[in-house]
Amino acid sequence: MDGKVSVTSRSTPRRAKGFQAGVRIGRFVLPSNGGRQPDRVAPSEGRRRSRHRTVLNSVRSGQATTIRLVAERPATGVEVRPVLPADISKLSESLARAFYDDPVSRYLFPEDHRRIKRLERYFRFQIRTMFLPRGEAWTTPSLDAASLWVPPNQWPPSMAEGVSQLPVVVILGRRTGRALRLMQVLESHHPRVPHFYLGTVGTDPAVQRKGYGSALLRVVLSRCDNESIPSYLESSKQENLAFYHEHGYEIVEEVLVPRTETKLWLMWREPGGG
């Protein structure tokens, strides 16, 4: 490979009519203060009601924000709840095991014997500085799985802002350049329209196939349906595409990780899609 990015465009699925090229950080969200995404699309009057009650309500008064957090049990029967600060360490260990063999993890952290520890540090940093204060993070009572989201009203930081933070550079080490190239690709294809971005969903391999992933998606996607908000993700594993499709996501584009043959699938979900 010569470092150029190969892109395969598909005919945009009917559900993905709102998908547009834009600026957005990729799967590995590098936290920082940055610009904000445009205001959320107003809900449609005729949109069907959600199957589940809203579990995260924010009441804003001036600059202060009070969050009421309630555990939820989606249709899967699996209980999920918001991540708390005390959960970060153990949850990061679970996510590191979940993403140990992920192609993007191998690209960023190619040394097998160091990958777990580097991923643990990376997830701890992400959850503590990005997803808890500015996004949404959901987990199970056993802390074996998590989904990490960026909501429509929290436009993420730019690539330069994120990578300029010393902790990120320390964690990535000599692979900082690889991360920059990857984020340039993902930023250039990220949609501009307001949406919920699924940054990460993962389950410890020891407890996979128990419905944790579905429950952790549905707790947010049910709100997307109720409030007429689309959602977006990048998948780095072909075997996960059917799982996302079951939840209403459609492939809108395929890209290659720079200087590799590793493919990423960009997926979009219209409200009511699953």
ZAROKE-108548 format. One record per residue (C-alpha): residue number from 1; residue in one letter; z, y, x. Coordinates in Angstrom, 1 decimal. Layout:
BEGIN
{NUM,"a",{Z,Y,X}}
...
END
This chain:
BEGIN
{1,"m",{0.0,0.0,0.0}}
{2,"d",{-0.7,3.5,1.2}}
{3,"g",{2.2,5.2,-0.6}}
{4,"k",{0.1,6.3,-3.6}}
{5,"v",{1.4,5.5,-7.1}}
{6,"s",{-0.6,3.2,-9.2}}
{7,"v",{-0.4,3.8,-12.9}}
{8,"t",{-1.7,1.7,-15.8}}
{9,"s",{-1.9,3.5,-19.0}}
{10,"r",{-2.0,1.7,-22.4}}
{11,"s",{-3.1,2.9,-25.7}}
{12,"t",{-0.1,4.6,-27.1}}
{13,"p",{1.5,2.4,-29.8}}
{14,"r",{1.8,3.9,-33.3}}
{15,"r",{5.5,4.2,-32.9}}
{16,"a",{5.2,6.1,-29.6}}
{17,"k",{3.2,9.0,-30.9}}
{18,"g",{5.8,11.5,-29.7}}
{19,"f",{5.6,10.3,-26.1}}
{20,"q",{4.5,12.9,-23.7}}
{21,"a",{4.4,13.3,-19.9}}
{22,"g",{7.3,15.3,-18.7}}
{23,"v",{10.2,15.7,-16.3}}
{24,"r",{13.2,13.3,-16.2}}
{25,"i",{15.1,11.4,-13.7}}
{26,"g",{14.7,7.6,-13.7}}
{27,"r",{16.8,4.5,-14.1}}
{28,"f",{19.3,5.5,-11.4}}
{29,"v",{20.5,8.8,-12.7}}
{30,"l",{21.8,11.1,-10.0}}
{31,"p",{24.4,13.4,-11.5}}
{32,"s",{24.5,17.1,-11.1}}
{33,"n",{24.5,20.3,-13.1}}
{34,"g",{21.0,21.0,-14.3}}
{35,"g",{18.9,22.4,-17.0}}
{36,"r",{19.3,21.2,-20.5}}
{37,"q",{16.8,19.3,-22.7}}
{38,"p",{15.4,21.1,-25.8}}
{39,"d",{17.5,21.0,-29.0}}
{40,"r",{17.7,17.8,-31.0}}
{41,"v",{15.0,17.2,-33.6}}
{42,"a",{16.4,17.9,-37.1}}
{43,"p",{17.0,14.7,-39.1}}
{44,"s",{14.5,13.8,-41.8}}
{45,"e",{15.8,14.2,-45.3}}
{46,"g",{14.4,10.9,-46.4}}
{47,"r",{15.5,8.8,-43.4}}
{48,"r",{17.4,5.7,-44.4}}
{49,"r",{21.1,5.6,-43.7}}
{50,"s",{22.4,3.8,-40.6}}
{51,"r",{23.7,0.2,-40.9}}
{52,"h",{26.8,1.2,-39.0}}
{53,"r",{29.0,4.2,-39.2}}
{54,"t",{28.8,6.9,-36.6}}
{55,"v",{31.4,6.1,-33.9}}
{56,"l",{31.2,9.1,-31.7}}
{57,"n",{31.7,12.5,-33.3}}
{58,"s",{32.1,15.7,-31.4}}
{59,"v",{33.7,18.8,-32.9}}
{60,"r",{32.9,21.9,-30.9}}
{61,"s",{35.0,25.0,-31.0}}
{62,"g",{33.7,27.7,-28.7}}
{63,"q",{33.4,26.1,-25.3}}
{64,"a",{36.0,23.4,-26.0}}
{65,"t",{34.9,20.0,-27.2}}
{66,"t",{37.1,17.4,-28.9}}
{67,"i",{35.7,13.8,-29.0}}
{68,"r",{37.0,11.2,-31.4}}
{69,"l",{36.3,7.7,-30.1}}
{70,"v",{36.5,4.7,-32.3}}
{71,"a",{35.8,1.0,-31.4}}
{72,"e",{32.8,-0.5,-33.3}}
{73,"r",{31.7,-4.0,-34.2}}
{74,"p",{27.9,-4.0,-34.8}}
{75,"a",{26.0,-6.7,-36.7}}
{76,"t",{26.2,-9.0,-33.7}}
{77,"g",{30.0,-9.4,-34.2}}
{78,"v",{30.7,-8.2,-30.7}}
{79,"e",{33.2,-5.4,-30.4}}
{80,"v",{32.2,-2.4,-28.3}}
{81,"r",{34.0,0.8,-27.4}}
{82,"p",{33.5,3.9,-25.3}}
{83,"v",{34.2,3.6,-21.5}}
{84,"l",{37.5,5.2,-20.4}}
{85,"p",{38.2,6.5,-16.9}}
{86,"a",{40.5,3.6,-16.2}}
{87,"d",{37.6,1.2,-16.8}}
{88,"i",{35.3,2.6,-14.1}}
{89,"s",{36.3,0.4,-11.2}}
{90,"k",{36.1,-3.0,-13.0}}
{91,"l",{33.1,-2.1,-15.0}}
{92,"s",{31.2,-1.0,-11.9}}
{93,"e",{31.9,-4.4,-10.4}}
{94,"s",{30.4,-6.1,-13.5}}
{95,"l",{27.3,-3.9,-13.4}}
{96,"a",{26.8,-4.5,-9.7}}
{97,"r",{26.7,-8.2,-10.3}}
{98,"a",{24.4,-7.7,-13.3}}
{99,"f",{21.9,-5.7,-11.1}}
{100,"y",{22.2,-7.7,-7.9}}
{101,"d",{18.8,-9.3,-8.3}}
{102,"d",{17.1,-6.3,-10.0}}
{103,"p",{13.8,-5.3,-8.3}}
{104,"v",{14.9,-1.6,-8.2}}
{105,"s",{18.2,-2.6,-6.7}}
{106,"r",{16.4,-4.6,-4.0}}
{107,"y",{14.1,-1.6,-3.4}}
{108,"l",{17.0,0.8,-2.9}}
{109,"f",{19.4,-1.7,-1.2}}
{110,"p",{17.4,-4.4,0.5}}
{111,"e",{20.2,-5.9,2.5}}
{112,"d",{21.5,-8.8,0.4}}
{113,"h",{25.0,-8.8,2.1}}
{114,"r",{25.5,-5.1,1.4}}
{115,"r",{23.9,-4.7,-2.0}}
{116,"i",{26.9,-5.6,-4.2}}
{117,"k",{29.3,-3.1,-2.5}}
{118,"r",{26.7,-0.3,-2.5}}
{119,"l",{25.9,-0.9,-6.2}}
{120,"e",{29.6,-0.8,-7.0}}
{121,"r",{29.9,2.6,-5.3}}
{122,"y",{26.8,3.8,-7.0}}
{123,"f",{27.8,2.8,-10.5}}
{124,"r",{31.3,4.3,-10.0}}
{125,"f",{29.8,7.6,-8.9}}
{126,"q",{27.3,7.6,-11.8}}
{127,"i",{29.8,6.8,-14.5}}
{128,"r",{32.5,9.1,-13.2}}
{129,"t",{30.3,12.2,-12.6}}
{130,"m",{27.5,11.8,-15.1}}
{131,"f",{27.9,9.4,-18.0}}
{132,"l",{31.5,10.2,-18.9}}
{133,"p",{31.4,14.0,-18.7}}
{134,"r",{27.8,14.5,-19.8}}
{135,"g",{26.5,11.3,-21.3}}
{136,"e",{27.7,8.3,-23.3}}
{137,"a",{29.0,5.1,-21.8}}
{138,"w",{29.8,2.0,-23.9}}
{139,"t",{31.4,-1.3,-22.9}}
{140,"t",{33.1,-4.4,-24.3}}
{141,"p",{36.9,-4.9,-24.3}}
{142,"s",{36.6,-7.3,-21.4}}
{143,"l",{34.5,-4.8,-19.4}}
{144,"d",{31.8,-7.4,-18.7}}
{145,"a",{28.9,-5.3,-19.9}}
{146,"a",{27.9,-1.7,-20.4}}
{147,"s",{25.2,0.6,-21.7}}
{148,"l",{24.9,4.1,-20.2}}
{149,"w",{23.0,6.8,-22.1}}
{150,"v",{22.0,10.5,-21.8}}
{151,"p",{21.9,12.1,-25.2}}
{152,"p",{19.3,14.6,-26.3}}
{153,"n",{21.5,17.7,-25.7}}
{154,"q",{22.2,16.8,-22.1}}
{155,"w",{19.0,17.4,-20.0}}
{156,"p",{19.6,15.6,-16.7}}
{157,"p",{19.5,17.1,-13.2}}
{158,"s",{16.4,17.5,-11.1}}
{159,"m",{15.7,15.1,-8.3}}
{160,"a",{16.4,17.7,-5.6}}
{161,"e",{19.8,18.6,-7.2}}
{162,"g",{20.9,15.0,-7.5}}
{163,"v",{19.9,13.8,-4.0}}
{164,"s",{21.4,16.9,-2.4}}
{165,"q",{24.9,15.7,-3.2}}
{166,"l",{26.6,14.2,-0.2}}
{167,"p",{28.1,11.1,-2.0}}
{168,"v",{24.6,10.0,-3.1}}
{169,"v",{23.2,10.4,0.4}}
{170,"v",{26.1,8.4,1.9}}
{171,"i",{25.6,5.6,-0.6}}
{172,"l",{21.8,5.4,-0.2}}
{173,"g",{21.9,5.9,3.6}}
{174,"r",{18.5,5.4,5.2}}
{175,"r",{17.1,4.5,1.8}}
{176,"t",{17.4,8.1,0.5}}
{177,"g",{13.7,8.6,1.1}}
{178,"r",{12.9,5.5,-1.0}}
{179,"a",{15.0,6.9,-3.8}}
{180,"l",{13.2,10.2,-3.6}}
{181,"r",{9.8,8.6,-3.9}}
{182,"l",{10.9,6.5,-6.8}}
{183,"m",{12.3,9.4,-8.7}}
{184,"q",{9.2,11.4,-8.2}}
{185,"v",{7.3,8.7,-10.0}}
{186,"l",{9.7,8.4,-12.8}}
{187,"e",{10.2,12.1,-13.3}}
{188,"s",{6.4,12.7,-13.6}}
{189,"h",{6.2,10.2,-16.5}}
{190,"h",{9.4,11.0,-18.4}}
{191,"p",{8.9,12.4,-21.9}}
{192,"r",{9.8,16.0,-22.7}}
{193,"v",{10.6,15.5,-26.4}}
{194,"p",{14.3,15.2,-27.3}}
{195,"h",{15.5,11.6,-27.1}}
{196,"f",{18.3,9.3,-26.2}}
{197,"y",{17.7,8.0,-22.7}}
{198,"l",{19.0,4.5,-21.9}}
{199,"g",{19.8,4.8,-18.2}}
{200,"t",{21.4,1.4,-17.8}}
{201,"v",{22.3,-1.7,-19.8}}
{202,"g",{23.7,-4.7,-18.1}}
{203,"t",{25.9,-7.7,-18.5}}
{204,"d",{27.8,-9.7,-15.9}}
{205,"p",{25.7,-12.9,-15.3}}
{206,"a",{28.7,-15.1,-16.1}}
{207,"v",{28.8,-13.9,-19.7}}
{208,"q",{25.1,-13.3,-20.5}}
{209,"r",{23.4,-14.5,-23.7}}
{210,"k",{26.5,-13.8,-25.9}}
{211,"g",{25.1,-10.8,-27.7}}
{212,"y",{26.8,-8.1,-25.6}}
{213,"g",{23.5,-6.4,-24.7}}
{214,"s",{22.3,-6.2,-28.3}}
{215,"a",{25.7,-4.8,-29.4}}
{216,"l",{25.7,-2.2,-26.7}}
{217,"l",{22.2,-1.0,-27.7}}
{218,"r",{22.8,-1.0,-31.5}}
{219,"v",{25.9,1.2,-31.3}}
{220,"v",{23.6,4.1,-30.2}}
{221,"l",{20.3,3.0,-31.8}}
{222,"s",{21.8,2.9,-35.2}}
{223,"r",{22.7,6.6,-34.8}}
{224,"c",{19.1,7.3,-33.5}}
{225,"d",{17.8,5.8,-36.8}}
{226,"n",{20.3,7.7,-38.9}}
{227,"e",{19.6,11.0,-37.2}}
{228,"s",{15.8,10.5,-36.5}}
{229,"i",{16.1,10.6,-32.8}}
{230,"p",{13.7,8.5,-30.5}}
{231,"s",{14.8,6.7,-27.4}}
{232,"y",{13.3,5.9,-24.0}}
{233,"l",{13.9,3.5,-21.1}}
{234,"e",{12.4,2.1,-18.0}}
{235,"s",{12.5,-1.7,-17.5}}
{236,"s",{12.0,-3.3,-14.1}}
{237,"k",{12.0,-6.9,-15.3}}
{238,"q",{9.2,-8.4,-17.3}}
{239,"e",{11.5,-11.0,-18.8}}
{240,"n",{13.5,-8.2,-20.5}}
{241,"l",{10.5,-6.7,-22.3}}
{242,"a",{10.8,-9.1,-25.3}}
{243,"f",{14.5,-8.2,-25.7}}
{244,"y",{13.7,-4.5,-25.8}}
{245,"h",{10.8,-5.0,-28.2}}
{246,"e",{13.2,-6.8,-30.6}}
{247,"h",{15.1,-3.6,-30.7}}
{248,"g",{12.1,-1.5,-31.5}}
{249,"y",{10.9,-0.3,-28.0}}
{250,"e",{7.2,-0.3,-27.2}}
{251,"i",{5.5,-0.2,-23.8}}
{252,"v",{3.7,3.1,-23.4}}
{253,"e",{2.9,2.9,-19.7}}
{254,"e",{3.2,0.8,-16.5}}
{255,"v",{3.8,2.2,-13.0}}
{256,"l",{4.3,0.7,-9.6}}
{257,"v",{7.3,1.5,-7.4}}
{258,"p",{5.8,3.4,-4.4}}
{259,"r",{4.5,1.3,-1.5}}
{260,"t",{5.3,-2.0,-3.3}}
{261,"e",{3.8,-4.3,-5.9}}
{262,"t",{6.9,-3.9,-8.1}}
{263,"k",{6.0,-2.9,-11.6}}
{264,"l",{8.1,-0.8,-14.0}}
{265,"w",{7.5,-0.7,-17.7}}
{266,"l",{8.1,2.6,-19.5}}
{267,"m",{9.2,2.0,-23.1}}
{268,"w",{9.6,4.3,-26.2}}
{269,"r",{11.3,3.8,-29.5}}
{270,"e",{10.7,5.7,-32.7}}
{271,"p",{13.6,6.0,-35.1}}
{272,"g",{13.8,3.0,-37.4}}
{273,"g",{11.9,0.9,-34.9}}
{274,"g",{14.2,-2.1,-34.8}}
END
